[in-house]
Amino acid sequence: MGRTQTAKALVVELSKRIKLANQRRNKLVNYLDKLKEKYSQGKISYSTYIETIYRRRDGKTISECIEHHNEYIKDCEKRIREERKKIVKKN
């Protein structure tokens, strides 16, 4: 019984992590969209646009951060599937 509860708790925790990663990824995507819009409207220069896109934050560009979140979400989803299989086997 204890392992089933642990697996269920892990599924809940992983679901929360997926939600948070989605929020962070969407925030970055929206930032890139707004940046592109500013460039298209002539509010920022091309050099500023390119510099911002390729600027590294914590060692990664914005695109790399988005990809990191995508991979993290896939990993969490895989772990959820594995934990759900354990739950089904126990019942």
Backbone as CSV, one residue per row, in Angstrom:
resi,resn,N_x,N_y,N_z,CA_x,CA_y,CA_z,C_x,C_y,C_z
1,MET,0.815,-1.189,0.000,0.000,0.000,0.000,0.862,1.256,0.000
2,GLY,1.975,1.220,0.718,2.831,2.388,0.827,3.440,2.800,-0.495
3,ARG,3.833,1.826,-1.294,4.429,2.156,-2.583,3.410,2.758,-3.536
4,THR,2.168,2.277,-3.457,1.119,2.831,-4.314,0.890,4.293,-3.964
5,GLN,0.859,4.598,-2.670,0.681,5.987,-2.233,1.862,6.843,-2.685
6,THR,3.061,6.297,-2.586,4.247,7.020,-3.014,4.189,7.290,-4.513
7,ALA,3.774,6.301,-5.296,3.668,6.470,-6.744,2.622,7.520,-7.079
8,LYS,1.499,7.486,-6.376,0.443,8.476,-6.620,0.936,9.877,-6.275
9,ALA,1.645,10.003,-5.172,2.179,11.300,-4.771,3.189,11.808,-5.796
10,LEU,3.985,10.898,-6.325,4.976,11.280,-7.337,4.291,11.753,-8.615
11,VAL,3.211,11.096,-9.005,2.461,11.510,-10.190,1.914,12.923,-9.994
12,VAL,1.397,13.199,-8.809,0.884,14.545,-8.511,2.013,15.569,-8.586
13,GLU,3.150,15.247,-8.001,4.295,16.165,-8.010,4.800,16.407,-9.428
14,LEU,4.903,15.346,-10.212,5.360,15.497,-11.593,4.378,16.324,-12.415
15,SER,3.097,16.170,-12.164,2.083,16.971,-12.858,2.240,18.453,-12.526
16,LYS,2.555,18.751,-11.278,2.798,20.144,-10.875,4.040,20.697,-11.581
17,ARG,5.061,19.871,-11.686,6.291,20.305,-12.363,6.042,20.576,-13.844
18,ILE,5.213,19.742,-14.467,4.874,19.947,-15.873,4.143,21.270,-16.041
19,LYS,3.208,21.536,-15.153,2.441,22.785,-15.227,3.375,23.990,-15.097
20,LEU,4.294,23.940,-14.147,5.238,25.034,-13.939,6.167,25.206,-15.144
21,ALA,6.658,24.102,-15.683,7.545,24.169,-16.856,6.801,24.739,-18.060
22,ASN,5.535,24.361,-18.223,4.720,24.919,-19.306,4.561,26.426,-19.147
23,GLN,4.315,26.869,-17.929,4.168,28.302,-17.672,5.454,29.049,-18.009
24,ARG,6.571,28.511,-17.581,7.863,29.163,-17.856,8.167,29.184,-19.351
25,ARG,7.895,28.055,-20.018,8.121,27.975,-21.466,7.226,28.983,-22.195
26,ASN,5.962,29.047,-21.812,5.034,29.979,-22.454,5.446,31.435,-22.227
27,LYS,5.987,31.721,-21.064,6.471,33.071,-20.782,7.614,33.436,-21.726
28,LEU,8.515,32.497,-21.963,9.631,32.741,-22.880,9.142,32.891,-24.321
29,VAL,8.207,32.042,-24.729,7.654,32.122,-26.082,6.964,33.474,-26.287
30,ASN,6.191,33.888,-25.302,5.516,35.195,-25.397,6.524,36.333,-25.469
31,TYR,7.603,36.219,-24.699,8.646,37.236,-24.740,9.249,37.336,-26.141
32,LEU,9.545,36.176,-26.740,10.098,36.178,-28.099,9.106,36.773,-29.100
33,ASP,7.833,36.438,-28.942,6.801,36.990,-29.834,6.720,38.507,-29.719
34,LYS,6.758,39.014,-28.499,6.698,40.462,-28.288,7.949,41.148,-28.834
35,LEU,9.075,40.484,-28.666,10.325,41.027,-29.184,10.270,41.118,-30.706
36,LYS,9.775,40.071,-31.347,9.649,40.063,-32.799,8.682,41.149,-33.263
37,GLU,7.610,41.330,-32.519,6.630,42.365,-32.849,7.251,43.765,-32.745
38,LYS,8.034,43.980,-31.698,8.707,45.276,-31.542,9.643,45.544,-32.711
39,TYR,10.364,44.506,-33.131,11.265,44.670,-34.275,10.460,44.967,-35.537
40,SER,9.387,44.224,-35.745,8.551,44.409,-36.946,7.955,45.816,-37.011
41,GLN,7.646,46.371,-35.853,7.063,47.711,-35.785,8.122,48.807,-35.793
42,GLY,9.381,48.423,-35.809,10.462,49.398,-35.845,10.778,50.013,-34.493
43,LYS,10.292,49.415,-33.428,10.546,49.946,-32.085,11.933,49.596,-31.573
44,ILE,12.509,48.521,-32.111,13.886,48.161,-31.783,14.626,47.861,-33.082
45,SER,15.931,48.005,-33.036,16.740,47.759,-34.226,16.966,46.257,-34.422
46,TYR,17.404,45.925,-35.626,17.708,44.530,-35.939,18.823,44.014,-35.032
47,SER,19.830,44.840,-34.807,20.952,44.396,-33.971,20.501,44.127,-32.533
48,THR,19.611,44.955,-32.023,19.079,44.733,-30.676,18.259,43.452,-30.638
49,TYR,17.460,43.247,-31.669,16.640,42.036,-31.776,17.514,40.779,-31.769
50,ILE,18.516,40.760,-32.629,19.406,39.601,-32.731,20.207,39.412,-31.442
51,GLU,20.713,40.512,-30.908,21.496,40.441,-29.672,20.667,39.846,-28.536
52,THR,19.417,40.252,-28.438,18.540,39.767,-27.371,18.218,38.291,-27.552
53,ILE,17.975,37.879,-28.782,17.650,36.474,-29.052,18.812,35.558,-28.677
54,TYR,20.016,35.984,-28.985,21.179,35.118,-28.773,21.919,35.386,-27.461
55,ARG,21.433,36.321,-26.676,22.070,36.586,-25.381,21.899,35.358,-24.493
56,ARG,22.935,35.011,-23.787,22.890,33.838,-22.916,22.523,34.255,-21.504
57,ARG,21.568,33.536,-20.969,21.153,33.705,-19.578,21.348,32.355,-18.912
58,ASP,22.096,32.333,-17.866,22.433,31.070,-17.201,23.036,30.064,-18.180
59,GLY,23.803,30.560,-19.144,24.503,29.706,-20.084,23.686,29.239,-21.278
60,LYS,22.426,29.714,-21.400,21.564,29.273,-22.499,20.887,30.466,-23.167
61,THR,20.646,30.323,-24.472,19.843,31.324,-25.170,18.372,31.063,-24.846
62,ILE,17.513,31.990,-25.238,16.081,31.815,-24.987,15.576,30.548,-25.665
63,SER,15.985,30.320,-26.891,15.562,29.121,-27.619,16.039,27.845,-26.928
64,GLU,17.239,27.870,-26.419,17.760,26.712,-25.695,16.977,26.480,-24.404
65,CYS,16.571,27.561,-23.743,15.752,27.441,-22.531,14.394,26.824,-22.856
66,ILE,13.804,27.256,-23.950,12.511,26.698,-24.375,12.671,25.207,-24.652
67,GLU,13.725,24.845,-25.357,13.975,23.432,-25.661,14.215,22.630,-24.380
68,HIS,14.924,23.229,-23.435,15.158,22.565,-22.143,13.826,22.263,-21.464
69,HIS,12.918,23.234,-21.449,11.605,23.033,-20.837,10.835,21.938,-21.572
70,ASN,10.912,21.928,-22.895,10.230,20.891,-23.678,10.739,19.496,-23.302
71,GLU,12.049,19.350,-23.195,12.638,18.062,-22.836,12.272,17.669,-21.402
72,TYR,12.268,18.629,-20.518,11.908,18.366,-19.114,10.461,17.881,-19.025
73,ILE,9.581,18.524,-19.770,8.173,18.128,-19.787,8.036,16.700,-20.320
74,LYS,8.729,16.379,-21.394,8.685,15.021,-21.945,9.179,14.004,-20.918
75,ASP,10.255,14.345,-20.210,10.796,13.449,-19.201,9.787,13.228,-18.074
76,CYS,9.160,14.291,-17.623,8.154,14.164,-16.563,6.967,13.326,-17.025
77,GLU,6.536,13.530,-18.256,5.420,12.747,-18.796,5.785,11.257,-18.865
78,LYS,7.015,10.960,-19.241,7.480,9.574,-19.297,7.476,8.964,-17.900
79,ARG,7.949,9.714,-16.932,7.980,9.216,-15.556,6.570,9.005,-15.013
80,ILE,5.637,9.864,-15.403,4.245,9.690,-14.973,3.694,8.378,-15.532
81,ARG,3.945,8.116,-16.812,3.477,6.861,-17.418,4.050,5.650,-16.665
82,GLU,5.339,5.722,-16.312,5.979,4.623,-15.590,5.362,4.431,-14.211
83,GLU,5.102,5.520,-13.523,4.513,5.431,-12.179,3.077,4.912,-12.246
84,ARG,2.343,5.318,-13.259,0.962,4.833,-13.405,0.947,3.333,-13.671
85,LYS,1.938,2.838,-14.407,2.034,1.389,-14.623,2.257,0.668,-13.297
86,LYS,3.069,1.258,-12.423,3.311,0.659,-11.106,2.034,0.630,-10.288
87,ILE,1.266,1.706,-10.366,0.016,1.785,-9.618,-0.946,0.701,-10.091
88,VAL,-1.061,0.545,-11.413,-1.972,-0.454,-11.984,-1.538,-1.864,-11.578
89,LYS,-0.242,-2.131,-11.595,0.267,-3.456,-11.206,-0.052,-3.772,-9.756
90,LYS,-0.003,-2.783,-8.896,-0.249,-2.988,-7.467,-1.718,-3.273,-7.172
91,ASN,-2.585,-2.719,-8.019,-4.031,-2.891,-7.757,-4.540,-4.101,-8.381
